[in-house]
Amino acid sequence: MHKIIAIVNVIAWGGFWAFGYLALTTKPADSGQMTIAAVLAATGAAVGLWAYFQLIRHSEATGYAKKPNRVYQRADEEAA
């Protein structure tokens, strides 16, 4: 399942860059085409972020990646 999410991640980011480029380089007179490309680019970014965070969650759960170092107050320190 995680390989599928990784493939979705790559495809989604590819769509983001491709449609983002189309949205930025479209002539201002073609506002409909620009809007559709921008919506597709935003969708690609959203799906890409979702897939990326799922992959991070999986890699931390399996021990492949370390969990982030959280700052905890030690017992011998006073609260500020």
Helices and strands as residue ranges (DSSP letters): H 2-25, H 31-62
